[in-house]
Amino acid sequence: MFKATLSLAVLVVSVTAQITINTPSGALGAIQCAVYQVTWTGGTGPFDLRLLDSEQNFVEEIASDAQSSPFQWTVNEPAGQDFILSIHDTTGTTATTGQFTIQPSSDTSCLNDTSSGDLTVNTPTGATSAIQCEDYQITWTGGNGPFDVYLLDDELNLVEDIADNVTSSPVLWSVNEPAGQNFTFAVFDADGDSGISGLFSIQDSSNSSCLNASSTASPITVNTPTGALGAIQCAVYQVTWTGGVGPFDIQLLDSESNFVEEIASDATSSPVQWTVNEPAGQVFGIAVMDSTGDVGLTGQFTIQPSSNSSCLGN
């Protein structure tokens, strides 16, 4: 009896989590510089709405923490371009529209508003170098706030999320990386435009206190779903790891290490429960990032089949 009740509860939660987002079309199309009503059904609020290009690359965050459908979006993209809308709810469930084309309009005022100049990020050098365990001012020009600021390694992999939703340049960064390592800064604005600094090296310093603080934690090791502990379609999987310094962000990646879904943000410790809302047969990886910017990855794994498909349908 208990098992039956539990199964019913899981089914109800899964059904309510499904999201369907409507594609702009015909008389309800997205028109250049006009207001478009983004509408959807299902899911658990609040919701994040994003604009993607035709290859599903991120372009713009339309809304963060939208409480319910509909949401008004001023179509600040030029006519003729193709886009997709995506929606993410608090459970990590996502949905996308079909591809649509911005319709023409004589109104171009919103396009002029976004042309604030290219985003240019200044590279640490000379007297303004980034020095081990000292504060550095990250500066840039252009773009439309708010801005997100990231530290990347010399292969443009994410190392640290330095700042989110800052209104303007500069941003103060405590240089918690050892001398001799090479990095770049990336700044993203509210329109999805980005700027990247040149490659720079952390300069030496007698101060190593910031390194000692972060080096006490062991590396992050994330357990790969496998065998009896595999990730099963529409079942709950326990994401487990060791090491690192909380809080942790957990992300689902595809087989090419592209971002798919944020499983959890600011998790205090292992484990984290993930409802496997991906269909059987697909291949993924899981990444865990801690508060120091360290990252651990699972091996690639395949979603195992199940007769339960209630979490799918998006």
N, C-alpha and C positions, 0 to 999 in steps of 0.2 A: 504493500500500500504506500509506504514511504517513497519507494523507488518510483512508483507511478506518479505520485504527486510531484516529486522533484523533476521528473521528465517533463511534466506538463508545465511547470514553472519555467524551466529552461526554454521550452517551446514558445511560451508567451513572451518572454524577454527577447528571444531571437526575432520573433515576428515584428514586435514593435520597433526593433532596431533597423529594419530594412528601410532604405531611402530610395525614392524615385525623384529625380530632378528633371524638370521639363526643359526641352530644347527650344530655344528661340526659333520661331518659324512663322512665315506668312504674316498675317496682320499683327501677330504678337512677336515679331522679330526684334532684333537688337539694332537700333538705328543710331548712326553716328551723332553723338552729343545729345541724344534724347535719354530720358529716364526709362530704363527697362526693369520690369518687375521679375526678379528671380524667384521662382516658385518651386516648392517641393512638398512631398508628403513623406511621413514616416520619420524614423530616427529619433534620437534623444538629444535635446538641446543642452547647452548652446551649440551653435554650428559655426564652422569656418567655411567661407566661400572663396574660391580661388579661380582666377582666369588662367587658362593654359593655352599654349599655341597649338597648332594643328598636329605637332609631334608630342604633345602632352608635356612640354617644358613649362615651368612656372613663369608666368608673366606678371601677375599682380594679385595681391590679396584684396579681394573686394570687401570682405567683412570678416571680422573676428568677434566671436561671441555673439552672433546673431541669435536672438531668442526663438524666433519662429518665422515661418513663411507667411507673406512674401518679404523680400528685401529689395529696396530700390538701389539700382546701380546706374550711375551716369556713365553712358557708354563713351569712354574717353579714348577710343581707338578709331582709326580712320576706316572709312568704307572700303569694302573689298577684301579686308583681311579675314582669315579664318581662325576661329577659336573654339574652345571647349570650356564649359563651366564644371568645376568639381566642388563637391560638398563633403565635409568631414564632421561627424558628430562626436560627442564626448566619449562614446564607447569605442571609437576608432573605426566605425563603419563609414565607408565612402561610397560615393556614386558620382557618375559623370553624365553630362548631356551628350547628345550626338554633336558632331561638328556643325558649326553654323558660320555664316558670313555676315559681317557688319553691313547693314543696308545704308545707302547714301542719304545725305541730308545737306541742305544749304547751310546749316549751322555748323561752323567750325570753331566756335569759341572755346570749347573744351580741349581742343587739340592745342591751341595756343597756350592754354594754361599749363600744359604739361611740359612745355619746351623750356625748362629752366637751365638747360645747358648740360653737356656731358658730365658724368660723374668722374672726377679725377681724384685719386687717392695719392697722397704724398708718400714718398719712400724714405724711410729712416736713413740718414746719411750724415757724415761729418759731425758737426756740432749738435745735430739733432738726431743722433743715433739712438737705437734701442739698446740699453745697457742692462746687463743681468741684474735682476732684483731691484731695479729702480723704476720710477714711474716714467711713462712715455706718453706724449700727447699724439693720438692718431688724428690726423687732419685730412679734410677733403673739401672739394668745391663741387657745386652743381648738385643735381638731383632734387627730388621732392621728399621731404621727411614724412613720417618717421623712417629711421635708418636701422639696419641690422649690420653689425660689424663682426667679422670672423678672422681668425688666424688660420692660415693654410701653410702646409709644408711646401718644400720645393717641387713637389709633384702635384700641387694644388689639391691635396687631400685635407679635409677638415681636421684641425687640431684642437681648436677652442672656440666656443661661442663667447666673444668678448662682451658684446652688448646687444640688447634688443630694444627696439622702439625708442631710440634716442632721437631727440628733436632736431639736433644740429651738430655740426663739427665745433670743437674737438671732443674726443672721448679719451678719458684717462685709462691707460692700461698699465697694470703692475707687471713688469716683464718677468714672468715666472718660468723662463726657459733658460737653459745653460748657454754660456758663451760658446760661440763657434757654430751654432746651429743656424740653418738658413730657413727663412720664412717669407711669406707675403701677407698683406692685409687684403681682405675683400669687403667692400661695402655695398649693400643692396638698399635701394630706396623703395618708397611706397608704390612706385609704378613697375617694380620688377627690374629696373635698370641697375647695372652693377658697374663698379670700378675696382680695379686691382692695382695695388702698388707694385713697384719693381721688387725683385728679390733682394733681401737684405740679411746680414749676419748679426746675431746678437753679440754685442761687444762685452769684453771682459770686465769684471769688477771684483773687488775683494769681498763684497757682500754676497754670501751664498745662502742666507737664511731662508729665502723663499723657496730654494731648491730642496733644502732639508725637510721642509714641511710637507712637500708633495712626494718626496721619495720614500717616505715611511710605508706607504701603501704598497701592497703586492700588486702585480699586474692583474688585469681583469681576464678571467677565463670564463667563457660562456659555454654552457653545456649544449651540445647539438641534439635536437630531437632525433631519436632513433629507437628502433625495436619497440618494446613494450611502452617506452616513454616517448613515442613518436607524436607528431602533431597530426591530429585526426580532424577531418572536415567537420566543422560545426561543434566540435567538442572543446572543452576547456583544457588548455595546455599550460603547465607551470614553467615559465621562463626562469631558469636558475643560473646563477653565476657566483664566482668567488672573487675576492680582491676588489680594489678600487676604493674610492672615497665618495660616499653619497652626498647629495641625492643623485639619482641615476635617470638617464633618458634611455628608453628602449625603442628601437625602430626595426621595422620589417623591411628587408631589402629584396629586390628580385635577383635573379641568377647572374645579372651583370652588375650587382651592387648599387643599383639605382633605388632611391627612396620609394617605398610603396605606402607605408602607413606608420604613424606614431602609435606604438602599442601603449606606452606609458611615459609620462613626464613627471619629473621630480619624485620618482619612487625612492623610498628611504632605504630599502634593503631587498635582497633576494628572499623569496621568489615573487614574481608578478604573474597574475593570471591573465591569459590571453585567450579569448574565444576565437577559434581558428575560422575566421570568416573568409577563407579562400578555398577554391574548389580542389578536390583531389587531383593529384597528378602534377600540379604546379610546383616549381622549385624555388626555394627562398633561402635567405640567410637572416639571422638576427644580430643586430649590433647593440651593444650596451656602452654608453658613454657616461663617465663619471664627472664630478664637479671640477676635477683638475684638467679635464680635456682628454684623459686617457680613454682608449676605446678597446673593447674586446669583441670578437666576432665568432659566431658559430661556424661550423662547416656548412656546406649547402645540404639542404634536406628537402624531401618531397612530401607534400601533404598526402596523408593516407586516406583511403576511401571510407565512407560511412553511409549508412542508409538515411542519415539525417541531413537534409539539405535546406532546413528552415532558415539558416543564417545567410544563404545565398540569394540570388535573384536580383542583385544589383548590376 
